[in-house]
C-alpha cells in the first residue's frame, strides 16, 4: 500500500475540472486525478438516479420523517428543582 505524503500529495477534491465531461472522456492520454474524481462522481450519481437501482436498494428519495415528541423529564428533574440552587464559594 502506498504511503500518502500529506505535503506532497494533497487530497483530491471533486470540483469541476477544466473542460466538459465529453472533453475529458475524449481526450488523449491519462486523465488528471481531478478529472478522474469528477468522472467518478458523475458516474456514481447517474447510477443512483436509475429507478431500477433505487428499487434494488430500497431508496426512493428523501422523505419527511415525523420527529417524535420530546419525552417529559419532569419526574427526573423535579427533585433538583425542589432542592433549589446549591452554591459553594471556591475561594
N, C-alpha and C positions, 0 to 999 in steps of 0.2 A: 504494500500500500504506500502510495507516495505521500510524503510529508508536505503539508502546506506551509509555506513560509508566509506569514502574515504581511510582512513588509514588502515582499516581492510579488506575492500573488493576492491582490485584493479580491474580495468576493465578487462574483459576477452578479450583477443586478439585472433584472429583466426590464429593460427600458427599450423603447422603440429605437432600433439601431438605424444608421443611415441607410436609406433605401427601403423600398417596399418589400413585402413578403415575396412577391413574384420575383423581384430582382435578386433577393437573397437566394431563392431556390434555383434560379437560372444562372447564377454567377459561376465562373470557372474558379477552380482552386478551393482550398479549405475555407469554411466559414470561420469567422472570429468567435470566441467564446460568447460574446454578447449576442451575436446573430443566432448561435445555436440555442441559447437560452430563450430568445424571443420566439423562435420557431417551435420549441418545445412547449412554451406557454400557449401558443396559438393552437397547436395540435391537440393538447390536453383539453383546452377549453372547448374546442369543436367536438371532441369525443363525448364530453359530458353534456353537450347540448342535444345529442341524438336521443330521441324518445325511446328507442329500444334499450339503450344503455340505462336511461333513467328507470325504465321498468325493471331491468335486471337487478339494479342496486336498490330499488325501492325509494328513490328520491324523485320527488315531483315538484321541487321548488320550495322556496321558503313559505312558511305559513304562520299565521298568528297563533301563538300558544298562550292560552289564558294563564295568568300568574295567580297561584293560589293566594288566598288572603293570608296576611301576616298573623301567625298564632298569637294568642293573648298570653303574655308572660306575666300577667298581674300576680298570679299566685307565687311566682318566684321572686318578684321584686317587692312585694308587699312588706315583708319583714324589714327590708332595708329602708324603705320609706318610713315605716312606723318607728324605727330606731332613731331616725334623724341623723343629721350630719355628725361625723366624727372627725375631729381635727386635733392633731398634736403638733405643737411647735417643735421644730427641729434644731433650734439654736440654743 
